[in-house]
Amino acid sequence: MRRMAIEHPPTQRAPHGGLLDRRAFLGRGLQFGTVFAATSAAATESTADASGPTAARSPPRLFGQPFTAYGQPSAHERQVLRSIGLNGRGDPGNGAAWSPLEQLEGTLTPNGLHFVRSHAGTPAIDPAAHRLVVHGMVRQPLSFSAEALLRYPMQSRQLAIECGGNSSAGWFEEPVQRTVGLTHGLVSCAEWTGVPLAMLLDECGADPRATWVVATGADASALQMSVPIDKMRGDCFIALYQNGERLRPENGYPMRLVVPGWKGVLNVKWLAALQLADQPAMARNETARYTELLPSGQAQQFTFAMGVKSVITTPSHGQRLSGPDVYEIKGLAWSGSGAVRSVDVSADGGSTWVQAALQGPRDPLGWTRFRAAWHWDGRPALLQSRATDTTGQMQPSRDALVQSRGRRSFYHYNAIVTWAVDERGIVLHSYGEV
Amino acid sequence: MRRMAIEHPPTQRAPHGGLLDRRAFLGRGLQFGTVFAATSAAATESTADASGPTAARSPPRLFGQPFTAYGQPSAHERQVLRSIGLNGRGDPGNGAAWSPLEQLEGTLTPNGLHFVRSHAGTPAIDPAAHRLVVHGMVRQPLSFSAEALLRYPMQSRQLAIECGGNSSAGWFEEPVQRTVGLTHGLVSCAEWTGVPLAMLLDECGADPRATWVVATGADASALQMSVPIDKMRGDCFIALYQNGERLRPENGYPMRLVVPGWKGVLNVKWLAALQLADQPAMARNETARYTELLPSGQAQQFTFAMGVKSVITTPSHGQRLSGPDVYEIKGLAWSGSGAVRSVDVSADGGSTWVQAALQGPRDPLGWTRFRAAWHWDGRPALLQSRATDTTGQMQPSRDALVQSRGRRSFYHYNAIVTWAVDERGIVLHSYGEV
């Protein structure tokens, strides 16, 4: 049943490394090849093709399972999980749960699979006892319970939140061989709903001389982060809901700060205090950590906005192409500064590019899903994606990023990612060499 | 700490029943009153106000809970559940799980709380064994496994899906006294991602004389629904993902039909067959059921698009206002024919209207959240919302709907909903009388 809808002379490479124009999706009759998970038993078989119907089946005669009050995924999807990695000495609460990007679709992350980065585990907070205190350079310090905040007017945004340390393995000398989720999965996109911070600042009577707001979380790490007050007043909010329901504990229940487009650590979870000040706190996580050491030996501090970025999620490391065929290349793009305007895809390591079809963003700072049809001729290929946002920023090559930032810079890695496909269809992470 | 930001002479009613202009949200210093769940212990106290901070708290010294591979809601949100109702003789698989609209926010429904309507329970389907057969008036019948469909190009839409029988209690002579979720909660909004049906129809070589496609589900009810082929080819798709992850079993895992804007029952779950034909199947659920008996005694059949509709979720039945104050009125609006263009809100039973502020839709057929600020003076009030879509359709009054459709018409109830607030702040369902 597998047909080749696109024919090329076998001895000559297709233009654009086989990438088809994005209007190819509008055409009819394209058949797509299978990308297997390499660990799957299916990788050795070929049972997935469309085929003529065999026998008419009768429906089951028995009632199925009863209704549930809170639904869960299918037992057949039990392998779709976040991967947990602990930092440093293996402190059990200091680490991250990486979102399995290669197993998800669309432009949102379901709550159960949203990435998590915590410094001291998930505190068990009784929402009735929790308070957010706004204090410092204010006329009247105030304390807000979750119940009080729930009666304020709210706003909703579908935002990509990305950890500043996401993709940091890209700085390594050798390309790490891990799934896209375990390399780039400290980013997720959800609809966050909550109370605009401007309302609370006005209610407390912010001193016009205040230039910073220092946010503190209620976990054992007492994470402190300083954010310029103009940003706080501009578009930050106290999120109470995540994809329609109250926040998940690992994502900050009962309330978290949301700082649209800026690095994840600023989106302080279990938010307990906001202190208005005329200088930043210079706390541990904005001095010793979450700063970028430059080739000059100086460190870059307060780099807030996440760069424009994209990554191909299929095909990606750990997957395998079933043979020469037409495949859909798909992935995710986002930027902390403005909407994704275009995503280019290359199948020849960046020599030629074709514009991908885009879905989204629903919100300028949300996720964009990109898709491109690709005819793989069975020879080695280097797949890349390159996003450009509405501010004109374009995702840099790895060489350009290393050139400007050196190699001692853990955070803010947003270079173009390369997946190398070999003759067997096996996909590996690469720095650009076949 | 409660301050009244808006002052009115106490003996004179405010214009527009106290509804404030939607630009009021842009103003500063508005304080909002508490809407309690009537069953909550908090309803008798008043501890939720913003207040001066008391004592500086120390962060916990111990690490919190470890990371989890698949997250769950907070134990403090255990009461946020779907309500299960069984139909007819109490067959355990025939009924619905109603989404708790009054406890959700934003413009999406999380997967665990998406409404469910099933006729024979949730079948336990092994995705490796399941097939979708496309047959009938086609050149080449084909069978598709989920694995085969997963390699096709996909699209994502954020769509409100509403059961045709949602809100049917509105036809009763007396207003039912139930929560908004238990009355109107057979609607939800999620991002659905899947394969455009046009691709599969072309691949099978649809006969140009075929005018209908009959969809059949794999559950014990063998639900059959007929959809005109132009709609199927136009914007229908086979959904494989829901809010980023694979479909939930109760919502059709491993694949369901999505028919944007049209009544929920057409969005056949556990989709097993699509038969192209030159006439509809005239199956049980499109003749004996899911049709509307008119005053003339004739039945209306194949009423597909869901009407323009809105409902206030806060304040709503079962909630209680804490006293005269400013409140946020909020709710949801949607239409099966086009984007919601405006929502008007009334606090005086429809004598005067004020335009609400809108959030969304992210997709023309998704949910719009509306919000309006309201100064309640402590006297009885009748709260209503009225949506208008871009096709010019406006939500009808209950009287107008009953006038045109009679009282024997179970489906497609989209009349304006009235919540009566009494002097004690108690909110009850009403047909317009205080």
Contacts between the chains, C-beta under 8 A, distances in Angstrom:
chain1	res1	chain2	res2	distance
A	25	B	153	5.2
A	28	B	198	7.8
A	28	B	199	7.1
A	28	B	202	4.0
A	28	B	203	7.6
A	29	B	202	6.3
A	29	B	203	6.7
A	30	B	153	7.9
A	30	B	199	7.9
A	31	B	203	7.7
A	32	B	151	4.4
A	32	B	152	5.6
A	32	B	153	7.2
A	33	B	151	6.5
A	34	B	147	7.0
A	34	B	148	7.8
A	34	B	151	5.3
A	35	B	151	6.6
A	42	B	147	6.9
A	47	B	145	7.5
A	47	B	147	7.7
A	48	B	145	5.7
A	48	B	147	4.0
A	48	B	148	4.9
A	48	B	151	7.5
A	49	B	148	6.1
A	50	B	142	4.9
A	50	B	143	6.7
A	50	B	144	5.2
A	50	B	148	5.1
A	50	B	203	7.2
A	51	B	142	7.1
A	51	B	143	5.4
A	52	B	140	7.4
A	52	B	141	6.0
A	52	B	142	6.6
A	52	B	143	6.4
A	53	B	131	7.1
A	53	B	133	4.2
A	53	B	135	6.1
A	53	B	141	5.2
A	53	B	142	7.2
A	53	B	143	4.3
A	54	B	143	6.9
A	57	B	131	7.9
A	57	B	218	7.9
A	57	B	272	7.2
A	59	B	217	7.9
A	59	B	218	6.3
A	59	B	219	6.6
A	59	B	220	5.7
A	59	B	221	7.6
A	59	B	222	4.1
A	59	B	272	7.8
A	60	B	123	5.8
A	60	B	218	7.6
A	60	B	219	7.0
A	60	B	220	4.9
A	61	B	220	6.0
A	62	B	220	6.0
A	63	B	91	7.0
A	63	B	92	6.0
A	63	B	93	3.6
A	63	B	94	8.0
A	63	B	120	5.1
A	63	B	121	4.1
A	63	B	220	5.8
A	64	B	93	5.8
A	64	B	118	7.4
A	64	B	120	6.2
A	64	B	121	3.2
A	64	B	122	4.3
A	64	B	123	4.1
A	64	B	124	6.6
A	64	B	219	5.8
A	64	B	220	6.6
A	65	B	93	7.9
A	65	B	121	5.4
A	65	B	122	4.3
A	65	B	123	7.8
A	65	B	124	6.6
A	65	B	249	7.3
A	66	B	84	7.9
A	66	B	92	5.3
A	66	B	93	6.8
A	66	B	121	6.2
A	66	B	122	7.8
A	67	B	82	7.5
A	67	B	84	4.5
A	67	B	95	6.4
A	67	B	96	7.4
A	67	B	97	4.5
A	67	B	116	6.0
A	67	B	118	7.2
A	67	B	121	7.9
A	67	B	122	7.8
A	67	B	250	7.1
A	68	B	82	7.6
A	68	B	97	7.1
A	68	B	250	6.9
A	69	B	81	3.9
A	69	B	82	5.1
A	69	B	83	7.6
A	69	B	84	6.5
A	69	B	97	7.0
A	70	B	73	7.5
A	70	B	80	8.0
A	70	B	81	5.6
A	70	B	82	6.9
A	70	B	112	4.6
A	70	B	113	6.8
A	71	B	82	7.8
A	71	B	111	6.2
A	71	B	112	4.6
A	71	B	113	7.4
A	71	B	114	6.9
A	71	B	116	7.6
A	71	B	248	4.8
A	71	B	249	7.6
A	71	B	250	5.4
A	71	B	251	7.7
A	72	B	112	7.0
A	72	B	248	7.4
A	73	B	70	7.5
A	73	B	111	8.0
A	73	B	245	6.5
A	73	B	246	6.9
A	73	B	248	6.5
A	73	B	249	7.9
A	74	B	127	7.6
A	74	B	246	6.7
A	74	B	247	7.8
A	74	B	248	7.2
A	74	B	249	5.0
A	74	B	253	4.7
A	74	B	254	7.5
A	76	B	126	6.9
A	76	B	127	5.3
A	76	B	253	7.7
A	76	B	254	7.6
A	77	B	245	7.2
A	77	B	246	5.1
A	77	B	253	8.0
A	80	B	245	6.5
A	80	B	246	7.1
A	81	B	69	3.9
A	81	B	70	5.6
A	82	B	67	7.5
A	82	B	68	7.6
A	82	B	69	5.1
A	82	B	70	6.9
A	82	B	71	7.8
A	83	B	69	7.6
A	84	B	66	7.9
A	84	B	67	4.5
A	84	B	69	6.5
A	91	B	63	7.0
A	92	B	63	6.0
A	92	B	66	5.4
A	93	B	63	3.6
A	93	B	64	5.8
A	93	B	65	7.9
A	93	B	66	6.8
A	94	B	63	8.0
A	95	B	67	6.4
A	96	B	67	7.4
A	97	B	67	4.5
A	97	B	68	7.1
A	97	B	69	7.0
A	103	B	245	7.9
A	104	B	241	7.4
A	104	B	244	4.7
A	104	B	245	6.2
A	105	B	154	6.3
A	105	B	156	7.4
A	105	B	193	4.5
A	105	B	240	7.2
A	105	B	241	4.1
A	105	B	244	6.5
A	106	B	156	4.2
A	106	B	191	5.0
A	106	B	192	8.0
A	106	B	193	4.0
A	106	B	241	5.5
A	106	B	243	7.4
A	106	B	244	5.1
A	107	B	156	5.8
A	107	B	191	6.6
A	107	B	244	7.7
A	108	B	108	7.7
A	108	B	191	5.1
A	108	B	243	5.3
A	108	B	244	4.6
A	109	B	244	5.1
A	110	B	110	7.5
A	110	B	111	5.7
A	110	B	242	8.0
A	110	B	243	4.8
A	110	B	244	4.9
A	110	B	245	4.5
A	111	B	71	6.2
A	111	B	73	7.9
A	111	B	110	5.7
A	111	B	111	8.0
A	112	B	70	4.6
A	112	B	71	4.6
A	112	B	72	7.0
A	112	B	245	7.6
A	113	B	70	6.8
A	113	B	71	7.4
A	113	B	244	7.2
A	113	B	245	6.3
A	114	B	71	7.0
A	116	B	67	6.0
A	116	B	71	7.6
A	118	B	64	7.4
A	118	B	67	7.3
A	120	B	63	5.1
A	120	B	64	6.2
A	121	B	63	4.1
A	121	B	64	3.2
A	121	B	65	5.5
A	121	B	66	6.2
A	121	B	67	7.9
A	122	B	64	4.4
A	122	B	65	4.3
A	122	B	66	7.8
A	122	B	67	7.8
A	123	B	60	5.8
A	123	B	64	4.1
A	123	B	65	7.8
A	124	B	64	6.5
A	124	B	65	6.6
A	126	B	76	6.9
A	127	B	74	7.7
A	127	B	76	5.3
A	131	B	53	7.2
A	131	B	57	8.0
A	133	B	53	4.2
A	135	B	53	6.1
A	140	B	52	7.3
A	141	B	52	5.9
A	141	B	53	5.2
A	142	B	50	4.9
A	142	B	51	7.1
A	142	B	52	6.6
A	142	B	53	7.2
A	143	B	50	6.6
A	143	B	51	5.4
A	143	B	52	6.5
A	143	B	53	4.3
A	143	B	54	7.0
A	144	B	50	5.2
A	145	B	47	7.6
A	145	B	48	5.6
A	147	B	34	7.0
A	147	B	42	6.9
A	147	B	47	7.8
A	147	B	48	4.0
A	148	B	34	7.7
A	148	B	48	4.9
A	148	B	49	6.1
A	148	B	50	5.2
A	151	B	32	4.4
A	151	B	33	6.5
A	151	B	34	5.3
A	151	B	35	6.5
A	151	B	48	7.6
A	151	B	327	7.4
A	151	B	328	6.8
A	152	B	32	5.6
A	152	B	328	7.3
A	153	B	25	5.2
A	153	B	30	7.9
A	153	B	32	7.2
A	153	B	328	5.0
A	153	B	371	5.9
A	153	B	373	7.1
A	154	B	105	6.3
A	154	B	328	7.9
A	154	B	330	7.9
A	154	B	371	7.6
A	155	B	359	6.5
A	156	B	105	7.4
A	156	B	106	4.2
A	156	B	107	5.7
A	156	B	359	5.3
A	156	B	360	7.4
A	156	B	369	6.5
A	158	B	362	6.8
A	191	B	106	5.0
A	191	B	107	6.6
A	191	B	108	5.1
A	192	B	106	8.0
A	193	B	105	4.5
A	193	B	106	4.0
A	198	B	28	7.7
A	199	B	28	7.0
A	199	B	30	7.9
A	202	B	28	3.9
A	202	B	29	6.1
A	203	B	28	7.7
A	203	B	29	6.6
A	203	B	31	7.6
A	203	B	50	7.1
A	217	B	59	7.9
A	218	B	57	7.9
A	218	B	59	6.3
A	218	B	60	7.6
A	219	B	59	6.6
A	219	B	60	7.0
A	219	B	64	5.8
A	220	B	59	5.7
A	220	B	60	4.9
A	220	B	61	6.0
A	220	B	62	5.9
A	220	B	63	5.7
A	220	B	64	6.6
A	221	B	59	7.6
A	222	B	59	4.1
A	240	B	105	7.2
A	241	B	104	7.4
A	241	B	105	4.2
A	241	B	106	5.5
A	242	B	110	7.9
A	243	B	106	7.3
A	243	B	108	5.3
A	243	B	110	4.8
A	243	B	243	6.6
A	244	B	104	4.7
A	244	B	105	6.5
A	244	B	106	5.1
A	244	B	107	7.7
A	244	B	108	4.6
A	244	B	109	5.2
A	244	B	110	4.9
A	244	B	113	7.3
A	245	B	73	6.5
A	245	B	77	7.2
A	245	B	80	6.5
A	245	B	103	7.9
A	245	B	104	6.2
A	245	B	110	4.5
A	245	B	112	7.6
A	245	B	113	6.3
A	246	B	73	6.9
A	246	B	74	6.7
A	246	B	77	5.1
A	246	B	80	7.1
A	247	B	74	7.8
A	248	B	71	4.8
A	248	B	72	7.4
A	248	B	73	6.4
A	248	B	74	7.2
A	249	B	65	7.3
A	249	B	71	7.6
A	249	B	73	7.9
A	249	B	74	5.0
A	250	B	67	7.2
A	250	B	68	6.9
A	250	B	71	5.4
A	251	B	71	7.7
A	253	B	74	4.8
A	253	B	76	7.7
A	253	B	77	8.0
A	254	B	74	7.6
A	254	B	76	7.6
A	272	B	57	7.1
A	272	B	59	7.8
A	327	B	151	7.5
A	328	B	151	6.9
A	328	B	152	7.3
A	328	B	153	5.0
A	328	B	154	8.0
A	330	B	154	7.9
A	359	B	155	6.5
A	359	B	156	5.3
A	360	B	156	7.4
A	362	B	158	6.9
A	362	B	362	4.2
A	362	B	363	7.7
A	363	B	362	7.7
A	369	B	156	6.5
A	371	B	153	5.9
A	371	B	154	7.6
A	373	B	153	7.1
